[in-house]
Amino acid sequence: MPDTIAYKVLLPEQLAALEQDGLFAGAPVDLADGYIHMSSAAQLAETISKHFAGQDDLAIVAVDLEALGSALKWEPSRGGALFPHLYAPLSLDAVIAYGPLEFDEDGSIRYPVAG
Protein backbone atom coordinates (compact mmCIF):
# COMPACT_ATOMS: atom_id res chain seq x y z
CA MET A 1 0.00 0.00 0.00
CA PRO A 2 1.48 3.36 -0.99
CA ASP A 3 2.06 6.04 1.60
CA THR A 4 -0.80 8.39 2.43
CA ILE A 5 1.52 11.35 3.11
CA ALA A 6 4.13 12.77 0.77
CA TYR A 7 6.52 15.66 1.13
CA LYS A 8 7.43 18.63 -1.04
CA VAL A 9 10.50 20.77 -0.42
CA LEU A 10 9.91 24.45 -1.12
CA LEU A 11 12.03 27.57 -1.31
CA PRO A 12 10.89 30.44 0.96
CA GLU A 13 9.21 32.34 -1.86
CA GLN A 14 7.39 29.17 -2.99
CA LEU A 15 6.03 28.58 0.51
CA ALA A 16 4.98 32.24 0.72
CA ALA A 17 3.06 31.85 -2.56
CA LEU A 18 1.33 28.71 -1.26
CA GLU A 19 0.34 30.52 1.94
CA GLN A 20 -0.82 33.68 0.14
CA ASP A 21 -2.56 32.14 -2.89
CA GLY A 22 -3.68 28.85 -1.34
CA LEU A 23 -2.18 27.11 -4.38
CA PHE A 24 1.30 26.17 -5.55
CA ALA A 25 1.60 25.64 -9.31
CA GLY A 26 5.07 24.12 -9.04
CA ALA A 27 8.77 24.85 -9.02
CA PRO A 28 10.50 25.40 -12.38
CA VAL A 29 11.30 21.68 -12.68
CA ASP A 30 7.67 20.80 -11.91
CA LEU A 31 6.38 23.21 -14.54
CA ALA A 32 8.85 21.83 -17.10
CA ASP A 33 7.85 18.21 -16.38
CA GLY A 34 4.11 18.88 -16.21
CA TYR A 35 3.59 17.67 -12.64
CA ILE A 36 4.63 18.50 -9.08
CA HIS A 37 7.39 16.22 -7.83
CA MET A 38 6.93 14.91 -4.32
CA SER A 39 8.66 12.26 -2.22
CA SER A 40 7.58 9.66 0.29
CA ALA A 41 9.17 9.78 3.74
CA ALA A 42 11.59 7.03 2.67
CA GLN A 43 12.62 9.02 -0.44
CA LEU A 44 12.88 12.49 1.06
CA ALA A 45 16.47 12.44 2.35
CA GLU A 46 17.84 11.40 -1.03
CA THR A 47 15.69 14.02 -2.78
CA ILE A 48 17.08 16.72 -0.49
CA SER A 49 20.71 15.63 -0.94
CA LYS A 50 20.34 15.29 -4.73
CA HIS A 51 18.30 18.40 -5.56
CA PHE A 52 18.74 20.83 -2.63
CA ALA A 53 22.31 20.28 -1.40
CA GLY A 54 23.82 23.35 0.20
CA GLN A 55 20.58 25.35 0.16
CA ASP A 56 19.38 27.01 3.33
CA ASP A 57 15.98 28.31 4.39
CA LEU A 58 14.10 25.42 2.82
CA ALA A 59 10.62 24.44 3.94
CA ILE A 60 9.00 21.03 3.99
CA VAL A 61 5.31 20.53 3.28
CA ALA A 62 3.44 17.36 4.33
CA VAL A 63 0.65 16.55 1.87
CA ASP A 64 -2.40 14.34 2.44
CA LEU A 65 -2.30 12.21 -0.70
CA GLU A 66 -5.86 10.99 -0.26
CA ALA A 67 -7.06 14.60 -0.61
CA LEU A 68 -5.50 14.82 -4.07
CA GLY A 69 -7.75 12.21 -5.68
CA SER A 70 -7.08 11.19 -9.27
CA ALA A 71 -4.61 14.06 -9.83
CA LEU A 72 -2.02 11.98 -7.94
CA LYS A 73 -0.11 9.26 -9.78
CA TRP A 74 2.63 6.98 -8.43
CA GLU A 75 5.14 6.73 -11.28
CA PRO A 76 8.63 5.29 -11.76
CA SER A 77 11.46 7.75 -11.36
CA ARG A 78 14.90 7.57 -9.76
CA GLY A 79 16.13 3.99 -10.00
CA GLY A 80 12.68 2.77 -11.01
CA ALA A 81 11.18 3.60 -7.60
CA LEU A 82 7.59 4.85 -7.58
CA PHE A 83 7.29 8.52 -6.69
CA PRO A 84 4.12 10.57 -6.05
CA HIS A 85 3.49 13.02 -8.88
CA LEU A 86 0.70 15.60 -8.70
CA TYR A 87 -0.89 16.57 -12.02
CA ALA A 88 -2.60 19.68 -10.63
CA PRO A 89 -1.62 22.66 -8.50
CA LEU A 90 -0.98 21.81 -4.86
CA SER A 91 -3.81 23.23 -2.76
CA LEU A 92 -3.14 24.45 0.75
CA ASP A 93 -6.27 22.46 1.67
CA ALA A 94 -4.33 19.21 1.02
CA VAL A 95 -1.40 20.32 3.22
CA ILE A 96 -1.57 18.82 6.70
CA ALA A 97 1.59 20.42 8.11
CA TYR A 98 4.54 22.52 7.04
CA GLY A 99 7.54 24.23 8.48
CA PRO A 100 11.25 24.84 8.06
CA LEU A 101 13.36 21.92 6.91
CA GLU A 102 15.34 20.97 9.99
CA PHE A 103 17.47 18.01 11.00
CA ASP A 104 17.88 16.23 14.32
CA GLU A 105 21.32 15.79 15.89
CA ASP A 106 21.69 12.39 14.21
CA GLY A 107 21.09 13.98 10.79
CA SER A 108 17.57 12.64 10.35
CA ILE A 109 14.86 14.91 8.98
CA ARG A 110 12.56 16.53 11.50
CA TYR A 111 9.15 16.18 9.86
CA PRO A 112 6.59 18.95 10.35
CA VAL A 113 3.79 18.24 12.82
CA ALA A 114 0.27 19.55 12.38
CA GLY A 115 -1.27 21.85 14.99
C-alpha positions as CSV (number, residue, x, y, z in Angstrom):
1,M,0.0,0.0,0.0
2,P,1.5,3.4,-1.0
3,D,2.1,6.0,1.6
4,T,-0.8,8.4,2.4
5,I,1.5,11.4,3.1
6,A,4.1,12.8,0.8
7,Y,6.5,15.7,1.1
8,K,7.4,18.6,-1.0
9,V,10.5,20.8,-0.4
10,L,9.9,24.4,-1.1
11,L,12.0,27.6,-1.3
12,P,10.9,30.4,1.0
13,E,9.2,32.3,-1.9
14,Q,7.4,29.2,-3.0
15,L,6.0,28.6,0.5
16,A,5.0,32.2,0.7
17,A,3.1,31.9,-2.6
18,L,1.3,28.7,-1.3
19,E,0.3,30.5,1.9
20,Q,-0.8,33.7,0.1
21,D,-2.6,32.1,-2.9
22,G,-3.7,28.9,-1.3
23,L,-2.2,27.1,-4.4
24,F,1.3,26.2,-5.5
25,A,1.6,25.6,-9.3
26,G,5.1,24.1,-9.0
27,A,8.8,24.8,-9.0
28,P,10.5,25.4,-12.4
29,V,11.3,21.7,-12.7
30,D,7.7,20.8,-11.9
31,L,6.4,23.2,-14.5
32,A,8.9,21.8,-17.1
33,D,7.9,18.2,-16.4
34,G,4.1,18.9,-16.2
35,Y,3.6,17.7,-12.6
36,I,4.6,18.5,-9.1
37,H,7.4,16.2,-7.8
38,M,6.9,14.9,-4.3
39,S,8.7,12.3,-2.2
40,S,7.6,9.7,0.3
41,A,9.2,9.8,3.7
42,A,11.6,7.0,2.7
43,Q,12.6,9.0,-0.4
44,L,12.9,12.5,1.1
45,A,16.5,12.4,2.4
46,E,17.8,11.4,-1.0
47,T,15.7,14.0,-2.8
48,I,17.1,16.7,-0.5
49,S,20.7,15.6,-0.9
50,K,20.3,15.3,-4.7
51,H,18.3,18.4,-5.6
52,F,18.7,20.8,-2.6
53,A,22.3,20.3,-1.4
54,G,23.8,23.4,0.2
55,Q,20.6,25.3,0.2
56,D,19.4,27.0,3.3
57,D,16.0,28.3,4.4
58,L,14.1,25.4,2.8
59,A,10.6,24.4,3.9
60,I,9.0,21.0,4.0
61,V,5.3,20.5,3.3
62,A,3.4,17.4,4.3
63,V,0.6,16.6,1.9
64,D,-2.4,14.3,2.4
65,L,-2.3,12.2,-0.7
66,E,-5.9,11.0,-0.3
67,A,-7.1,14.6,-0.6
68,L,-5.5,14.8,-4.1
69,G,-7.8,12.2,-5.7
70,S,-7.1,11.2,-9.3
71,A,-4.6,14.1,-9.8
72,L,-2.0,12.0,-7.9
73,K,-0.1,9.3,-9.8
74,W,2.6,7.0,-8.4
75,E,5.1,6.7,-11.3
76,P,8.6,5.3,-11.8
77,S,11.5,7.8,-11.4
78,R,14.9,7.6,-9.8
79,G,16.1,4.0,-10.0
80,G,12.7,2.8,-11.0
81,A,11.2,3.6,-7.6
82,L,7.6,4.8,-7.6
83,F,7.3,8.5,-6.7
84,P,4.1,10.6,-6.1
85,H,3.5,13.0,-8.9
86,L,0.7,15.6,-8.7
87,Y,-0.9,16.6,-12.0
88,A,-2.6,19.7,-10.6
89,P,-1.6,22.7,-8.5
90,L,-1.0,21.8,-4.9
91,S,-3.8,23.2,-2.8
92,L,-3.1,24.4,0.8
93,D,-6.3,22.5,1.7
94,A,-4.3,19.2,1.0
95,V,-1.4,20.3,3.2
96,I,-1.6,18.8,6.7
97,A,1.6,20.4,8.1
98,Y,4.5,22.5,7.0
99,G,7.5,24.2,8.5
100,P,11.2,24.8,8.1
101,L,13.4,21.9,6.9
102,E,15.3,21.0,10.0
103,F,17.5,18.0,11.0
104,D,17.9,16.2,14.3
105,E,21.3,15.8,15.9
106,D,21.7,12.4,14.2
107,G,21.1,14.0,10.8
108,S,17.6,12.6,10.3
109,I,14.9,14.9,9.0
110,R,12.6,16.5,11.5
111,Y,9.1,16.2,9.9
112,P,6.6,19.0,10.4
113,V,3.8,18.2,12.8
114,A,0.3,19.6,12.4
115,G,-1.3,21.9,15.0
